């Protein structure tokens, strides 16, 4: 006889609030925070859903936990997904939630953690916000990526941060022609080309020398990587634009397409990669309405000593008089 109290045997209540909890279970701290979240949500009558592999790693003794396979609609029916780890874990979670549009709430255990909303020392406050539904969700632009060979579509994928076309062999340069809105722009011998979203502007795009774009700006970015060309500047184009990168066939150099550093497609000479605004955005949970500027300062540790600001200057004038 099976034990009705084990998580695997308890059917979920369709009327119950449910939260998908995902974690980087290879890290002890992530397992501990995930266990804390699951226990607290269960204590408040909120159903907990886990991916099968992660549930095996966590081995929680909590009745009623729902176990699902890691498929594209793993978060269906959940009001949000709590993601415990770094940006890489959040990008992985986006694959599990994108189809159902479930908002992602990131708890940062990584280094920079630009996609995360909370830090590991704010766990109790974050749990309280989830329980009381004190959060909002904002949509982030994604990109859809198509790969063609001899005019035939051979692969389709997507990205939240960026799609990068890179050389496959370290010793060889990649020869490409880049195109914007159906018109050729330039030919580059380079290490690669990054096509990014505003969300991804602080990721690979930033490392490649591209501009930081505020999340509220709708745009697409194209940044060459170590290009040997007179015109090889980062570009910001309209969100309705279509970017294309063609791998020059006669040079013989092959490439590889990376999307969010997770999904890859091999690119033979002659391959064409098209990047356009994604049909499905990713929703990120926000607990605070802090300006993006504050996030940049905090995440990058930017020096702002000496700043007084308009409000502080007004207070200073009021205290010191008009002749100060």
N, C-alpha and C positions, 0 to 999 in steps of 0.2 A: 504494500500500500504506500502510495506517495504521501509525503508530508505536505498538507495544504498550506502550511506556513512558508514554504520555500518560495523565493522570488520567481522562479521559473514556472511555477504552477498556478500562480494567482492571476486571474483575468482582470484587466484594467476596467475601471468604472468609466463608461463613456461620458458621464456628466462631471467627472472630477477634473480639476485643474491638473495639468501635467507639464513637466519640465524635463527636457533632455539634458543630461549632464555628460559632457565629454571632457576627457583629461589626458594629459601626457603621462600615461601610467608607468612609463619607464623611469619617472622621477619620484622619489619617495615623498617629497613635499607636495607634489601634485596629487598623489594618492591620498595623502592626509587631508588636503583641502577638499578633494572630491568627497571623501567619506563624511566630512563635516557638513558639506552642502546637502548630501543625500539624507543624512540623519535629521537635519534641521527642517528640510522641506517635508519629509515624512511626518515629523512631529506636528507640523502645521496643516496636515491633511492634504498636502499637495503630492500628486503622484509623481514618481521618479522613473525615468526611462534611461537605460544604459545600452550602449553597444555591446554585443556579446563578448568580444575579445577583452574590452575594458572591464566588463563585469567579472570576467574570470580573474583578472589581475587584482581587482579591488576586494573580492571575496567578502562582500558586506553581509552582515546578518540582520537584514532589514526586510520584514515581510512586505509583499505586494509590489516589489520592484519589477518593472516590465523590461524584458530583455529582447532586443531586436538585432537584426543583422545590419551591418554597415552599408546600407543601400542609399540611393539618391533621395528617397522620401522617408528616411529614418526618423525625421522630426515631425511627420504628419500628425496633426492633432495636438501638438504641444504649443503652449503659448510663447515659449522662448527656449533657447538652448544656452545653457551656461557652459562656457568653455574655459578650462583651467590649464594654462600653459603659456607659451609665447605666441608670437605672430604665426609661426609655422603651424601650431595646433589650431589656431583660429582659421587659417586658410584651409586646413584639412576639414574642419567643421563646416566651412562654407559649402563643401561638396555634399555634405549630408543634409543640409538645410535649404539649399538654393531652390530645389524643385517645389517645396512647400512654402517658401517665403518666410520661414520662421526666423525671428530676430535673434541675433547672436549677442550674448553678453560675455565679454572676455574678462577673465581674471588673470592678470599678468604674473607669470612666474619666470619670464624670460629676462632679456637684457633691456632693450628699448621698449618693445611692446606698444607700438603706435596704434594697433588695432584694438587693444584692450581698453576697457573703461575703468576697471578697478585694479588695485594692487593687492598683493597677498595679505597685507596687514589690515585690509579693509573688509575682510570676509564677513564678519558679523553685520556690518552696516549694509553690505551688498545683499546678504540673505534677507535682512529686514526690508530692503527696497523691493526685492522680488516678491516676498510674502504679501506686502501691502500694495503691490502694483505701482510703485512709485518710480516709474521709468518711462521713457519714450523711445521710439525707434526712428532712425533716419535712414533713408535709402542712399546707397552708394552705387555710383555708375560702374558697370562692368564692361568688358569687351568680349565680343564673339570673334573667334579666330577660325579661318578657313584655309586649308592647304590644298593647292591644285598642282597637278602634274599633267602636262599636255592637255590643258583645259578641263581635265577631269577632277572632280572633287574627291580627294583621297582621305581627308581627315577634317573633323570639326571639333573644336573645343572652346574653352572660354577662360577668362581670368578676372580676378578682382584687382590684383596689383598690376601685373604686366605680362606681356608676351615678348620674349626675347628670341631673336634669330641670331645664333652664334655659330662660329666655325667649329667643325667637328674635329679637326686635327690641330693640335697646338702649334705645329711648325708651319702651317699654311694660313695665309690670309684669305678671308672670305670676300669675294667680289659680288657686289649687289648693286642693283638699280632700285632706288626708292621712288615711290609714286604717291601723290596726294590727289584725291578726287579724280582719278582716271587720267592724270597727266604726269609724265615723268619729271622728276625734280633734280636728281643728281645720281651719279655713280660713285660708289665708295669702295675702296679696298680697306677692309676694317676687320676688327675682331667680332663685330656683331652690331645689331640694331635693337634698341629697346622701344617697344610701343607700350605706353603706360597710361593708367587712369590717374585722376587727382589723388585717389586713395593710395595708389602705388608710387606717388611722386616722392615719398619719403623712404622708399625701399630701394630697389635696384636702380631706378631712375636717378635717385640722389647720388648713389655711388658712381654712376656713369657721368655725372656732371650736369644732370638735367635740373630744371627749376622745381622748386616746391610750389605746389598749387593748392590753394585752400579747398577743402572738401566741398564747399558750397558752389564752387565754380564747375560748370559742366564743360569739359574739354577733353581732348585726346592729346597725348604727348608722343613725340618721336625723337629719340636721342641716339646718335651714332656712338659706338664704342671704339675708341682708338682709331679713328678713320684717317686715312692718308688722302686728304683732299683739301682744296682751298675753301670750299663751302661745306662745312661739317658742323653746323651749329644745332643745339637743341631747338625743337620747334613745338609750338602749342597751336593746335588747330581746333576747328569747331567740332562739337560733339556729333554733328551730322556728317562729318567728313569720313571718307574711307581711306585708310592707309594701306599701302601695299609694298612688299619687299620681294624682289625677284632675284634668285640666286643665279648668277651668270653661268650658263651651261658650258661655254667653251673654255673656261678657266679650269674646269675639272674639280673645283673645290666643293665639297659637300658641307652641309650645315646641320644644325639641330635646332628645333623649336622647343623652348621651355615656357610653360605657362605657370606662373606663380611658383616656379622652382619645384613643381610637383609632377606635372604631366609633360611628357616629351613626345615629339614626333621627329623622325629622321627626315632630313631634307636633301634629296639628291640634287645634283646640278640641274638647273632648269625649273626648280620648284618655285611656286608663287604663293606667297602668304598674304592674305587680306585680313585686315583688322577693322572692325566697325563697332559702334556702340552696341552693348549687349541688350538683348531683349528682356532679360530678367535681372533686375538689380539685386544686390545683397543688402539686407537690413541689419544695421548695427544698433545695439541698445545703448542709450545714453542715460546716465544717472544724474549728470550735472550738465548745466548749460555753459560751461567754461569756454571762453574763446579759444580758437585754434592756436592763436599766438601763445597763450599760456601753455598749451600742450607742447608746442615746439620748444619753448624755453625749458620746461621740465624734462622732456625726454632727451634733449641734446645737451642739457646743462649749460645753456647759453648765458654769457655774462651780461647782466642788466644793472649792475651796481652803478648808482649815480642817476638813474632815471627818476624823474620827479612827476611827470605826467601833467596834463592840463588841470585836473582837479587839485593836485598838490600845489601847483603854481598859484591857482586862485586862492587857496587857503593861505599861502604864504603872503600874497599881496594884501589880503584882508587883515592878517596879523601885523604886518610890518608897515602898512600904510602905502599910499600911492607913490611916495618918493623913494621907497626902498629899492 
